[in-house]
Amino acid sequence: MLTSKGVALVTGCTGGIGRAVSLRLAADGFDLALNDLPHKRDAVDSIAAELSQVRSGIKTCSALADLRYENEVKDMVASVSDQLGGIDVLVANAGVVRVNALAELSETDWDDAFSINVKGTFFCYKHIGAQMVKQGRGGRIIGMSSLAGKKGFALLGAYCSSKFAVRGLTQVAAAELGSHGITVNACAPGLVETPMLNELHDGILRASGGTVDISATIKQLSTLGTNGQPKDIADLISYLASKEARFITGQTISIDGGVHFD
């Protein structure tokens, strides 16, 4: 049985990437705090049960909260810290995609993208960063940008803008928290085979009048000629969460099969 390496909090844990990350960090030796929206309690409990099969003796707790609301994030951080003894790794994975041409993009869709992708990430960086400083044992903060946070794509104005913002927020947090031994980085996945990819594919087909197949287009642009799997992202996050990644901070690391070269 592995000795616990600390506590990792994964937001949006019931999504394809969130689940893969939770399973990988459990296998790596972390105890897990599992966040998603309150109405997803059953799905969160199901993942907790999976984790108990990954590693005997693992400690888990549900961290149900709507990350758009700062008071819920504060309460989540306090609850997880009380139950598990602190937070050593944050994976701020929760996010949504909204699709439409700028001329048709609604204020609601714009606000949804920023409330969840940016404000939710900000609240997590803010309050979990403060918790890590209070603990005095360093930490790892890992956000979720996107290929769409490095390159603008038609019909993805709200999504691209929100993911570009995550990159900037990540750099600021890295600059402010580095003296406390806390690294702050983000992943920038390309297309990954998850339910969100299906949502993105359908949205772009609708908004383009059936003329753009985003999955086929990006696959053609990929140097490797393939889309990613959730495990690919989990493998990168596993490294960024490790002690070996101590000298990497402020970076948004592309993991997209070679679509975008930094």
Secondary structure per residue as TSV (DSSP state, phi and psi in degrees):
chain	resnum	aa	ss	phi	psi
A	1	M	-	360.0	128.5
A	2	L	-	-70.9	139.5
A	3	T	-	-71.9	137.9
A	4	S	-	-60.5	135.4
A	5	K	-	-86.3	-4.8
A	6	G	E	134.7	-164.2
A	7	V	E	-117.2	127.7
A	8	A	E	-113.0	133.0
A	9	L	E	-107.8	122.7
A	10	V	E	-113.6	119.5
A	11	T	S	-89.9	152.9
A	12	G	S	61.3	42.2
A	13	C	T	-71.3	-16.7
A	14	T	T	-88.7	-6.9
A	15	G	S	-75.7	174.2
A	16	G	H	-60.2	-48.2
A	17	I	H	-72.4	-42.9
A	18	G	H	-58.4	-42.5
A	19	R	H	-64.7	-46.2
A	20	A	H	-61.4	-40.7
A	21	V	H	-64.8	-42.8
A	22	S	H	-61.2	-44.8
A	23	L	H	-63.5	-41.7
A	24	R	H	-68.2	-44.1
A	25	L	H	-67.3	-32.9
A	26	A	H	-62.8	-44.9
A	27	A	H	-64.0	-31.3
A	28	D	H	-72.5	-16.9
A	29	G	T	115.6	7.9
A	30	F	E	-89.1	147.2
A	31	D	E	-80.7	155.1
A	32	L	E	-125.7	131.5
A	33	A	E	-103.6	125.9
A	34	L	E	-110.4	112.6
A	35	N	-	-105.0	138.1
A	36	D	-	-163.0	-177.1
A	37	L	-	-67.2	151.3
A	38	P	G	-55.6	-34.2
A	39	H	G	-73.9	-4.3
A	40	K	G	-100.9	22.1
A	41	R	H	-53.5	-44.9
A	42	D	H	-62.6	-40.4
A	43	A	H	-67.2	-38.0
A	44	V	H	-64.1	-44.0
A	45	D	H	-62.1	-35.4
A	46	S	H	-65.6	-40.3
A	47	I	H	-67.3	-40.1
A	48	A	H	-57.6	-39.8
A	49	A	H	-65.9	-38.2
A	50	E	H	-61.6	-40.9
A	51	L	H	-64.1	-32.7
A	52	S	H	-66.5	-21.5
A	53	Q	H	-84.5	-22.5
A	54	V	H	-74.9	-42.1
A	55	R	S	-144.5	122.9
A	56	S	T	-65.6	135.0
A	57	G	T	85.1	2.7
A	58	I	-	-62.6	142.0
A	59	K	-	-100.8	134.0
A	60	T	E	-134.8	158.2
A	61	C	E	-149.3	149.4
A	62	S	E	-78.4	139.1
A	63	A	-	-129.7	61.6
A	64	L	-	-71.3	128.5
A	65	A	-	-169.0	150.4
A	66	D	-	-95.5	109.7
A	67	L	T	-69.6	-7.0
A	68	R	T	-72.3	-13.3
A	69	Y	S	-116.6	118.4
A	70	E	H	-60.2	-38.5
A	71	N	H	-64.3	-33.7
A	72	E	H	-69.1	-37.2
A	73	V	H	-66.5	-44.5
A	74	K	H	-59.3	-44.7
A	75	D	H	-65.2	-38.4
A	76	M	H	-61.5	-46.5
A	77	V	H	-62.3	-43.8
A	78	A	H	-63.7	-42.3
A	79	S	H	-65.9	-46.3
A	80	V	H	-62.1	-43.2
A	81	S	H	-62.9	-40.2
A	82	D	H	-66.4	-41.6
A	83	Q	H	-77.0	-38.2
A	84	L	H	-114.4	-4.3
A	85	G	S	91.0	22.2
A	86	G	-	122.0	-174.5
A	87	I	-	-137.4	124.8
A	88	D	S	-107.9	-25.2
A	89	V	E	-136.9	131.4
A	90	L	E	-114.3	129.0
A	91	V	E	-115.0	101.2
A	92	A	E	-86.6	81.6
A	93	N	-	-97.1	-21.9
A	94	A	-	-59.7	136.4
A	95	G	-	-170.2	166.1
A	96	V	-	-134.9	160.9
A	97	V	-	-120.0	138.0
A	98	R	-	-127.9	136.0
A	99	V	-	-124.9	126.0
A	100	N	B	179.4	155.4
A	101	A	-	-64.1	150.0
A	102	L	T	-53.8	-39.1
A	103	A	T	-66.0	-21.5
A	104	E	T	-110.7	-4.4
A	105	L	-	-70.4	125.2
A	106	S	-	-84.2	156.4
A	107	E	H	-60.9	-35.4
A	108	T	H	-62.4	-46.2
A	109	D	H	-65.5	-39.7
A	110	W	H	-60.6	-47.2
A	111	D	H	-65.7	-37.2
A	112	D	H	-60.0	-47.6
A	113	A	H	-61.0	-43.5
A	114	F	I	-77.0	-34.9
A	115	S	I	-63.4	-41.3
A	116	I	I	-89.2	-51.0
A	117	N	I	-72.4	-35.4
A	118	V	I	-105.6	-56.7
A	119	K	I	-63.5	-41.4
A	120	G	H	-62.2	-40.4
A	121	T	H	-66.3	-42.8
A	122	F	H	-57.5	-48.2
A	123	F	H	-61.9	-38.6
A	124	C	H	-68.0	-46.7
A	125	Y	H	-57.5	-45.7
A	126	K	H	-61.0	-55.4
A	127	H	H	-83.8	-33.0
A	128	I	H	-77.1	-34.9
A	129	G	H	-58.3	-45.0
A	130	A	H	-62.5	-38.9
A	131	Q	H	-64.4	-41.2
A	132	M	H	-64.4	-41.5
A	133	V	H	-60.8	-45.5
A	134	K	H	-59.0	-40.3
A	135	Q	H	-67.2	-34.6
A	136	G	T	73.7	25.4
A	137	R	S	-125.0	23.3
A	138	G	-	73.6	-163.2
A	139	G	E	164.1	175.0
A	140	R	E	-130.9	123.0
A	141	I	E	-115.4	128.0
A	142	I	E	-131.1	117.3
A	143	G	E	-97.5	178.8
A	144	M	E	-127.3	101.3
A	145	S	-	-91.4	-138.1
A	146	S	-	-175.5	161.0
A	147	L	G	-51.7	-35.5
A	148	A	G	-74.1	-1.8
A	149	G	G	-98.2	1.0
A	150	K	T	-121.6	-17.9
A	151	K	S	-145.0	129.9
A	152	G	-	-76.8	139.3
A	153	F	-	-124.0	137.3
A	154	A	T	-55.4	142.1
A	155	L	T	78.7	0.7
A	156	L	B	-122.0	37.5
A	157	G	H	-57.8	-47.7
A	158	A	H	-69.4	-43.3
A	159	Y	H	-66.3	-49.3
A	160	C	H	-58.9	-46.4
A	161	S	H	-60.4	-40.7
A	162	S	H	-68.1	-36.7
A	163	K	H	-78.5	-29.2
A	164	F	H	-62.3	-39.8
A	165	A	H	-63.1	-36.8
A	166	V	H	-61.0	-37.7
A	167	R	H	-61.2	-46.4
A	168	G	H	-63.5	-43.4
A	169	L	H	-61.5	-39.3
A	170	T	H	-62.8	-41.3
A	171	Q	H	-66.9	-41.5
A	172	V	H	-62.9	-46.4
A	173	A	H	-62.9	-38.8
A	174	A	H	-61.8	-42.6
A	175	A	H	-64.9	-36.2
A	176	E	H	-83.7	-27.2
A	177	L	H	-104.3	-8.8
A	178	G	G	-58.6	-36.7
A	179	S	G	-66.9	-13.3
A	180	H	G	-97.9	9.4
A	181	G	T	76.0	21.8
A	182	I	E	-106.9	122.0
A	183	T	E	-93.8	146.7
A	184	V	E	-133.6	116.5
A	185	N	E	-136.5	171.0
A	186	A	E	-138.5	155.5
A	187	C	E	-99.5	147.9
A	188	A	E	-125.7	79.5
A	189	P	E	-70.0	149.4
A	190	G	-	-82.9	-147.5
A	191	L	-	-75.0	128.0
A	192	V	B	-123.6	136.9
A	193	E	S	-72.3	89.1
A	194	T	S	-138.3	170.1
A	195	P	H	-58.1	-31.8
A	196	M	H	-65.0	-32.0
A	197	L	H	-64.5	-38.8
A	198	N	H	-62.7	-41.4
A	199	E	H	-63.4	-43.1
A	200	L	H	-63.8	-45.4
A	201	H	H	-59.4	-48.0
A	202	D	H	-66.4	-39.6
A	203	G	H	-64.7	-40.4
A	204	I	H	-72.5	-37.1
A	205	L	H	-59.7	-42.8
A	206	R	H	-65.1	-50.8
A	207	A	H	-68.2	-26.6
A	208	S	T	-93.7	2.4
A	209	G	T	67.2	29.0
A	210	G	T	83.5	11.2
A	211	T	-	-95.5	-14.1
A	212	V	-	-123.2	119.6
A	213	D	-	-104.5	97.5
A	214	I	H	-62.7	-37.1
A	215	S	H	-64.5	-45.8
A	216	A	H	-66.8	-38.6
A	217	T	H	-64.0	-48.2
A	218	I	H	-68.3	-37.3
A	219	K	H	-60.8	-38.2
A	220	Q	H	-67.1	-32.4
A	221	L	H	-78.9	-19.5
A	222	S	-	-68.8	131.2
A	223	T	S	-60.7	-32.5
A	224	L	S	-88.7	-11.0
A	225	G	S	71.2	29.1
A	226	T	S	-152.2	158.1
A	227	N	-	-88.3	165.7
A	228	G	B	-87.2	169.4
A	229	Q	-	-116.6	153.7
A	230	P	H	-52.6	-35.4
A	231	K	H	-60.7	-32.9
A	232	D	H	-60.9	-42.5
A	233	I	H	-70.9	-39.7
A	234	A	H	-61.6	-36.1
A	235	D	H	-64.3	-41.5
A	236	L	H	-65.7	-44.1
A	237	I	H	-64.3	-36.9
A	238	S	H	-56.4	-43.8
A	239	Y	H	-67.1	-46.7
A	240	L	H	-62.7	-26.2
A	241	A	T	-83.6	-7.9
A	242	S	S	-87.7	164.6
A	243	K	G	-67.0	-25.2
A	244	E	G	-67.0	-18.6
A	245	A	G	-93.6	22.0
A	246	R	T	-62.5	-23.4
A	247	F	T	-103.4	15.1
A	248	I	-	-115.0	120.2
A	249	T	-	-156.4	153.4
A	250	G	S	76.0	10.9
A	251	Q	-	-101.9	147.6
A	252	T	E	-116.9	107.5
A	253	I	E	-94.4	120.1
A	254	S	E	-69.2	135.0
A	255	I	E	-143.0	81.8
A	256	D	S	-139.5	17.0
A	257	G	S	72.9	15.8
A	258	G	S	85.7	29.2
A	259	V	S	-77.2	-43.4
A	260	H	S	-120.8	124.1
A	261	F	-	-101.5	123.5
A	262	D	-	-75.0	360.0
